Amino acid sequence: MPLVRLDISHVRNLSSVRFEPSPQVNVIVGKNGSGKTSILEAIHLLSFGRSFRSHKHKTYIQHENEACIVFAQLHQTQGSPIRVGLQRHRDGQIDVRIQGQRAQSVIELAERLPVQLINPDAFRLLEGSPSIRRQFIDWGTFHYDKDFIQAWRGWQKALKQRNTLLRRGKISLSLLAAFDQELIRLGEHVNQSRKAYVEKLTPHFVKVLSLLTTELSVSLQFFQGWDAQKNLQMAVEAGRERDIELGYTHTGPQRADLRVKTATGDALDTLSRGQQKLVVSALKIAQGQLLIDMGRPLVFLVDDLPAELDANHRQKLCQLLESLNSQIFITSVEPDTTDFTWADTTDVRQFSMTNGELSLLSKGLQES
């Protein structure tokens, strides 16, 4: 659902920012430290309940304030906009509201406001630990498979309980076997959902990457976390004695990974920094394209567009995003970063950010 209106209070240097974004392209220009990235951070906070810039919530709550607030109105095809809001307190408490009513969790916001982020830190998707790539898979699977989140939560709970049991030591194999039934059942559900999602994502990724560049051939390989020739029950049973010795569960979906390969090896080792940026951008856009094909519009956040991409690839990236008919927020230090011809029918709004103050520079459809 596109954002019709956005109100931000006490997020970093944004004391109070209120504006009506374009349902299509929004370009926010400002110097480093002006607050433009904080706009994207606030939108991300509203969707995920957390920042993409810091794991410590106190760092993005404005100094001398007890909480930050992000409120939005989300467009609906029929009916009035949906009112959603999130308040994050210094003590860590989160208050989520939908249509004025308290929501049970941030997940209810995530379902209504899928947000995809492309920024310089996106490189971590290739160079970071497998946990980052699992998060990437799980975000997509969450939106693709409505039953995934319940199975994932149950499996996480069972895994945590099993590891607690293993750390205590002196546990019998028979007791562990009885405990493992739920872990295996839910773990298989998680694994099959992830696998199905990656299979669905792969052709979208290949197509998107080919539109960004014709110079790369990259494949995706899903590693489930154990020998592909075995089911999870076989893997868990074979590893019980080792788990008791180690004091934790060493086999299962918690070791899953998404392996990004070229013809000559891992993409991280064989591609240049700029090529890696294109691959990561293609992965993110492909996720969005898959959601759109399911009738689930989403919001793209593109922070610091010029980073690592030349003008030609910047234009291709923006035109590809434009073709998805999604709402886009782009930040840049230089005002001419997106200084090319968008489609005549595209509503492009350019904003200027100065010391936490946002002002509209231009609004409306592109001139022929």
SEBA-694987 format. One record per residue (C-alpha): x, y, z. Coordinates in pm, 1 decimal, m for minus. Example, Ala and Ser with C-alpha at 12.3 -4.5 7.8 and 13.67 -1.06 7.14 Angstrom:
% SEBA-694987
((1230.0; m450.0; 780.0))
((1367.0; m106.0; 714.0))
% end
This chain:
% SEBA-694987
((0.0; 0.0; 0.0))
((155.8; 335.1; m99.2))
((202.6; 598.2; 168.0))
((m48.0; 880.7; 121.2))
((80.7; 1083.9; 414.9))
((373.5; 1049.2; 651.6))
((422.4; 1213.9; 993.6))
((756.9; 1170.9; 1170.0))
((836.2; 1296.5; 1520.2))
((1166.2; 1278.0; 1708.9))
((1353.7; 1041.4; 1478.2))
((1716.2; 1158.2; 1497.2))
((1723.0; 1523.6; 1384.6))
((1364.9; 1515.0; 1254.8))
((1168.0; 1696.5; 1524.6))
((851.1; 1711.0; 1318.5))
((822.6; 1627.5; 949.6))
((488.9; 1597.6; 774.5))
((442.9; 1553.5; 401.7))
((240.5; 1390.8; 127.8))
((467.0; 1181.7; m94.4))
((406.6; 1089.9; m455.4))
((251.1; 745.5; m501.2))
((532.2; 686.2; m750.7))
((875.3; 855.1; m735.2))
((1007.2; 1068.7; m448.9))
((1360.0; 1212.3; m464.7))
((1503.0; 1360.7; m143.1))
((1818.0; 1569.2; m185.6))
((2036.3; 1701.2; 94.4))
((2384.6; 1719.2; 235.9))
((2525.2; 1442.4; 453.8))
((2374.8; 1471.0; 800.4))
((2079.4; 1677.8; 681.3))
((1824.6; 1410.1; 774.7))
((1729.9; 1266.9; 435.4))
((1824.7; 910.0; 530.8))
((1621.8; 951.3; 850.0))
((1309.6; 977.6; 633.2))
((1382.8; 631.7; 493.6))
((1473.6; 509.7; 841.7))
((1133.9; 619.3; 973.1))
((949.2; 436.0; 693.1))
((1159.1; 125.4; 761.2))
((1082.7; 158.2; 1132.2))
((710.3; 167.8; 1056.6))
((733.6; m157.2; 858.6))
((989.3; m355.7; 1058.4))
((970.0; m201.6; 1404.4))
((1345.7; m147.0; 1389.5))
((1600.8; 73.6; 1218.7))
((1830.4; m35.0; 935.8))
((2102.5; 195.1; 1072.0))
((2131.1; 78.0; 1432.7))
((2015.5; m211.2; 1650.2))
((2003.6; 24.7; 1950.5))
((1671.9; 206.1; 1954.9))
((1802.6; 483.0; 2180.3))
((2033.6; 602.6; 1902.9))
((1749.9; 706.3; 1671.1))
((1516.7; 854.9; 1934.0))
((1584.8; 1227.2; 1936.0))
((1784.2; 1354.2; 2232.8))
((1577.5; 1462.4; 2536.3))
((1265.4; 1286.2; 2405.6))
((1120.1; 971.6; 2558.7))
((987.9; 827.0; 2234.2))
((975.7; 864.6; 1858.2))
((655.7; 839.5; 1656.8))
((592.7; 747.5; 1293.9))
((239.5; 779.4; 1161.7))
((114.6; 713.7; 810.0))
((m192.8; 682.4; 597.4))
((m181.6; 391.9; 352.5))
((m373.0; 399.4; 26.0))
((m642.3; 141.1; m39.0))
((m787.1; 58.4; m379.1))
((m1131.8; 94.9; m227.1))
((m1230.0; 300.4; 74.0))
((m1048.4; 552.7; 288.1))
((m675.2; 527.3; 364.8))
((m569.4; 299.4; 650.4))
((m417.9; 482.4; 947.7))
((m113.5; 310.9; 1098.7))
((136.2; 425.4; 1357.5))
((428.6; 314.4; 1568.7))
((573.0; 465.6; 1885.1))
((911.2; 345.8; 2012.4))
((1005.5; 433.4; 2371.2))
((1349.9; 465.4; 2523.8))
((1276.7; 170.8; 2751.9))
((1229.4; m45.1; 2440.6))
((851.2; m64.1; 2448.1))
((675.1; m55.5; 2110.6))
((318.6; 66.3; 2067.2))
((162.1; m26.5; 1732.1))
((m170.8; 115.3; 1618.2))
((m387.0; 31.1; 1317.5))
((m700.5; 237.7; 1261.7))
((m660.4; 367.9; 1615.8))
((m664.7; 20.4; 1769.7))
((m367.0; m139.7; 1941.7))
((m212.9; m415.1; 1727.5))
((m69.3; m734.1; 1872.5))
((269.0; m703.1; 1701.4))
((473.5; m524.3; 1436.3))
((400.1; m816.4; 1203.4))
((58.3; m663.4; 1137.9))
((234.9; m352.0; 1005.4))
((478.4; m557.1; 798.2))
((186.9; m732.9; 628.8))
((29.1; m401.1; 530.7))
((347.8; m213.3; 444.0))
((612.0; m431.4; 274.8))
((930.6; m226.3; 243.1))
((1239.3; m313.3; 39.6))
((1567.6; m133.4; 113.1))
((1857.6; m78.9; m127.9))
((2149.9; 104.1; 31.3))
((2531.8; 87.7; 56.5))
((2505.5; m164.6; 341.3))
((2319.6; m401.1; 108.1))
((2662.6; m543.9; 18.1))
((2634.9; m740.0; 341.0))
((2388.5; m965.5; 161.1))
((2687.9; m1110.4; m24.9))
((2978.0; m1052.5; 210.5))
((2800.4; m1097.3; 542.9))
((2725.3; m1411.8; 741.0))
((2462.7; m1667.5; 629.8))
((2222.4; m1521.7; 888.3))
((2186.2; m1208.5; 671.6))
((2092.2; m1417.2; 369.1))
((1849.5; m1621.2; 581.0))
((1682.2; m1294.3; 680.8))
((1655.1; m1207.0; 311.8))
((1492.9; m1543.1; 233.7))
((1264.3; m1529.6; 536.5))
((1138.9; m1178.1; 455.2))
((1032.2; m1296.9; 112.2))
((890.2; m1626.4; 237.9))
((691.1; m1441.4; 505.7))
((512.9; m1239.9; 237.2))
((488.6; m1534.0; m5.2))
((356.5; m1804.0; 231.9))
((93.6; m1697.7; 486.5))
((158.5; m2006.6; 702.9))
((534.4; m1954.9; 720.6))
((554.4; m1715.9; 1015.8))
((362.5; m1946.5; 1251.1))
((581.2; m2245.2; 1160.5))
((897.6; m2033.1; 1185.2))
((807.4; m1905.2; 1531.6))
((723.7; m2254.6; 1655.0))
((1046.7; m2396.0; 1514.8))
((1252.0; m2115.3; 1671.4))
((1091.4; m2186.9; 2008.0))
((1157.8; m2561.4; 1977.4))
((1518.6; m2497.9; 1871.9))
((1580.3; m2266.7; 2166.8))
((1433.5; m2519.4; 2410.5))
((1641.5; m2800.9; 2261.0))
((1962.9; m2600.7; 2290.4))
((1880.2; m2515.6; 2652.0))
((1832.7; m2886.5; 2719.1))
((2163.3; m2971.8; 2548.3))
((2356.2; m2713.4; 2748.9))
((2244.2; m2874.4; 3073.1))
((2433.5; m3192.5; 2983.4))
((2373.8; m3549.3; 3099.0))
((2073.0; m3592.9; 2872.4))
((1970.2; m3933.4; 2736.6))
((1927.9; m4001.3; 2366.2))
((1574.3; m4131.3; 2428.1))
((1466.9; m3807.6; 2599.7))
((1619.7; m3598.4; 2322.7))
((1447.9; m3812.2; 2057.6))
((1108.9; m3751.9; 2218.3))
((1176.2; m3378.4; 2231.6))
((1282.7; m3366.2; 1866.1))
((948.8; m3458.1; 1710.9))
((810.6; m3102.5; 1710.7))
((1145.7; m2954.8; 1608.1))
((1159.4; m3182.3; 1302.9))
((796.7; m3127.6; 1201.6))
((819.9; m2748.2; 1214.2))
((1173.2; m2740.9; 1076.9))
((1065.5; m2932.1; 767.4))
((782.8; m2683.6; 714.8))
((1027.0; m2392.3; 737.4))
((1270.5; m2562.8; 502.0))
((1013.3; m2652.0; 237.8))
((867.3; m2300.9; 245.1))
((1210.6; m2144.3; 202.5))
((1299.7; m2382.3; m78.2))
((974.9; m2313.9; m265.7))
((1027.7; m1940.2; m230.6))
((1383.3; m1944.3; m366.5))
((1266.0; m2154.5; m662.3))
((997.5; m1894.5; m732.2))
((1239.4; m1603.1; m685.6))
((1518.7; m1732.6; m910.4))
((1365.1; m1664.9; m1256.0))
((1264.7; m1315.0; m1143.3))
((1622.3; m1251.0; m1031.2))
((1771.2; m1374.2; m1358.6))
((1536.7; m1151.9; m1559.2))
((1595.7; m840.3; m1346.5))
((1973.3; m883.0; m1355.7))
((1964.7; m913.6; m1735.2))
((1781.4; m579.8; m1752.7))
((2046.6; m413.2; m1537.3))
((2343.9; m565.8; m1719.2))
((2405.3; m817.0; m1997.0))
((2760.3; m884.4; m1878.6))
((2681.9; m1110.6; m1583.0))
((2559.4; m1467.7; m1548.2))
((2472.3; m1541.5; m1186.4))
((2283.2; m1832.1; m1029.1))
((2116.2; m1884.8; m691.4))
((2161.2; m2204.1; m491.2))
((1961.8; m2274.5; m175.9))
((2149.4; m2468.6; 92.7))
((1901.3; m2608.9; 343.0))
((2149.0; m2652.1; 628.4))
((2221.7; m3024.4; 598.9))
((2289.8; m3294.7; 339.1))
((2039.0; m3253.8; 56.2))
((2013.9; m3634.2; 24.7))
((1862.7; m3658.8; 374.3))
((1541.2; m3531.2; 525.7))
((1559.1; m3336.9; 851.1))
((1464.1; m3636.0; 1065.8))
((1754.8; m3838.5; 928.2))
((1995.8; m3547.7; 980.2))
((1882.5; m3479.9; 1337.2))
((1894.7; m3847.6; 1433.7))
((2244.1; m3885.9; 1288.5))
((2366.6; m3582.4; 1479.0))
((2221.1; m3638.7; 1827.0))
((2537.3; m3770.8; 1989.8))
((2742.1; m3488.1; 1841.5))
((2483.1; m3232.8; 1958.0))
((2510.5; m3368.1; 2313.5))
((2889.8; m3332.5; 2297.9))
((2874.4; m2980.1; 2152.3))
((2589.0; m2856.6; 2369.5))
((2388.0; m2714.1; 2080.1))
((2203.6; m2819.2; 1763.4))
((2450.9; m2814.5; 1475.1))
((2221.5; m2935.3; 1194.5))
((1898.7; m2784.8; 1065.4))
((1730.9; m2482.2; 904.3))
((1929.3; m2250.6; 1134.0))
((2230.4; m2322.4; 909.5))
((2053.0; m2250.7; 579.5))
((2215.8; m2020.0; 326.3))
((2160.5; m1864.4; m15.2))
((2467.5; m1916.6; m230.5))
((2516.9; m1666.3; m511.4))
((2742.0; m1811.2; m781.5))
((2906.1; m1715.0; m1108.6))
((3055.6; m1962.9; m1355.5))
((3393.2; m1932.3; m1181.8))
((3297.8; m1928.1; m813.7))
((3125.2; m1726.4; m542.6))
((2994.5; m1389.4; m658.8))
((3170.0; m1222.6; m366.6))
((3509.3; m1348.3; m485.1))
((3468.4; m1306.5; m861.3))
((3271.4; m983.0; m909.0))
((3382.3; m621.5; m877.5))
((3225.8; m395.3; m617.1))
((3003.8; m234.0; m879.0))
((2893.0; m571.8; m1015.2))
((2810.6; m689.8; m663.8))
((2592.6; m382.0; m622.1))
((2401.5; m475.9; m937.3))
((2352.2; m834.7; m815.3))
((2223.1; m719.8; m476.5))
((1995.5; m462.5; m640.5))
((1861.3; m735.3; m870.7))
((1791.4; m961.9; m571.5))
((1600.9; m686.6; m392.3))
((1405.0; m578.5; m698.8))
((1323.4; m940.7; m785.3))
((1174.1; m986.1; m439.1))
((959.8; m681.0; m500.7))
((857.0; m799.1; m846.6))
((743.8; m1133.2; m705.1))
((529.0; m956.3; m446.0))
((379.4; m727.5; m709.5))
((292.5; m1029.4; m923.9))
((102.0; m1161.3; m622.0))
((m97.3; m837.2; m605.1))
((103.6; m704.5; m309.4))
((233.2; m350.2; m376.0))
((536.6; m242.8; m177.4))
((760.4; 55.3; m108.2))
((1120.6; 75.3; m229.2))
((1373.5; 275.9; m27.7))
((1693.0; 362.9; m217.9))
((1950.1; 536.5; 1.4))
((2254.9; 710.3; m145.2))
((2181.8; 616.0; m504.5))
((2519.3; 719.1; m657.1))
((2721.3; 486.5; m433.5))
((2918.4; 235.6; m642.7))
((2704.9; 280.1; m958.5))
((2790.7; 485.1; m1265.7))
((2535.0; 712.7; m1432.8))
((2431.6; 449.9; m1688.5))
((2352.6; 183.3; m1429.6))
((2183.1; 439.3; m1202.5))
((1948.4; 524.4; m1485.4))
((1877.6; 157.9; m1559.8))
((1808.2; 90.6; m1192.0))
((1568.3; 383.4; m1160.3))
((1386.5; 304.9; m1483.2))
((1347.7; m57.1; m1375.7))
((1202.5; 51.8; m1041.8))
((977.2; 297.4; m1223.7))
((841.5; 17.4; m1444.0))
((719.7; m174.4; m1137.3))
((461.7; 96.7; m1059.2))
((563.2; 92.4; m694.3))
((619.0; 381.6; m458.2))
((987.0; 478.4; m449.0))
((1188.4; 698.9; m213.8))
((1538.3; 790.3; m334.4))
((1797.0; 993.9; m142.9))
((2102.9; 1162.7; m286.4))
((2357.3; 1428.0; m198.2))
((2368.7; 1563.1; m553.5))
((2049.0; 1706.6; m707.0))
((2138.1; 1583.0; m1055.9))
((2169.4; 1215.7; m956.2))
((1829.0; 1136.1; m1108.2))
((1851.3; 1415.2; m1365.0))
((1724.5; 1211.3; m1658.3))
((1390.1; 1173.0; m1830.3))
((1135.6; 972.6; m1637.2))
((822.8; 859.0; m1819.0))
((581.0; 1139.7; m1900.5))
((311.4; 972.1; m1693.1))
((526.3; 934.6; m1379.4))
((447.4; 1154.1; m1079.1))
((793.7; 1264.0; m961.1))
((825.1; 1482.5; m652.4))
((1159.4; 1626.8; m548.9))
((1221.3; 1734.8; m192.0))
((1506.7; 1922.1; m28.4))
((1624.3; 1832.0; 321.5))
((1814.6; 2091.2; 526.8))
((1889.1; 2046.9; 897.3))
((1587.9; 1823.8; 954.4))
((1349.0; 2045.6; 757.9))
((1184.4; 1902.1; 445.2))
((1060.2; 2122.9; 162.7))
((897.7; 2040.3; m170.7))
((1096.6; 2156.2; m474.2))
((885.3; 2020.0; m758.8))
((568.3; 1819.6; m793.9))
((370.3; 1652.7; m1067.5))
((397.4; 1454.2; m1387.0))
((704.2; 1485.7; m1605.5))
((687.7; 1737.4; m1885.7))
((723.5; 1610.7; m2239.6))
% end
